[in-house]
Amino acid sequence: SSYARIQAFLEREIPSFLIHANTQKAAMAHGLGHL
């Protein structure tokens, strides 16, 4: 079904998106710590 395909897509894409966002947040916090 298309629902299963969407779910598989989200399970594949969202973790990398969240990891990327958390990495950016950590990098920003790290950068601000040096100011």
C-alpha positions in Angstrom: 0.0 0.0 0.0 1.1 3.6 -0.4 0.9 4.1 3.4 3.5 1.4 4.0 5.7 3.1 1.3 5.3 6.5 3.0 6.0 5.0 6.4 9.2 3.4 5.0 10.2 6.7 3.5 9.7 8.6 6.7 11.6 5.9 8.7 14.5 6.3 6.3 14.5 10.1 6.0 13.5 11.5 9.4 16.3 10.0 11.5 19.0 11.5 9.2 17.1 14.8 9.2 17.0 14.8 13.0 20.6 13.9 13.3 21.5 16.7 10.9 19.4 19.2 12.9 20.9 18.1 16.2 24.4 18.3 14.7 23.8 21.8 13.5 22.4 22.8 17.0 25.4 21.3 18.7 27.8 23.0 16.3 26.0 26.4 16.9 26.1 25.9 20.7 29.8 25.0 20.5 30.5 28.1 18.3 28.6 30.4 20.7 30.6 28.9 23.6 33.8 30.4 21.9 32.4 33.9 21.7 
